[in-house]
Amino acid sequence: MRFFNRDPLAQMQSLRDQAERLGVQFLEGHAVKGTITKQMVLIVAETLNFHPNQLIEMIPDRRRAGRHAKAMEGLRKANLIGGRGPTFSDFEQYDREH
């Protein structure tokens, strides 16, 4: 006979996943608006027990191209990530010029 109807560890993991999603959505919203700060990232990272760099990688939602671009721009504006690196079109343009 089981004492618990549900697995308490699974329930705890479910709550942790839910908190992670909420924290990342909060940061993504601010990144898209351009109002994200390093302090916000540090507080959420500390709360969720993540390294800030790990959390920064999770912020841009790659499934939605428009929001991803805006979020990346917001992160660059806050100096949380570096500038845009060279793309294939940059290399093609360099080849045409030289």
Secondary structure, DSSP 8 states (H G I E B T S, - for coil): --S-SS-HHHHHHHHHHHHHHHHHHHHHHHHHHT---HHHHHHHHHHHT--HHHHHHHSS-TTSHHHHHHHHHHHHHTTSS------HHHHHHHHHH-
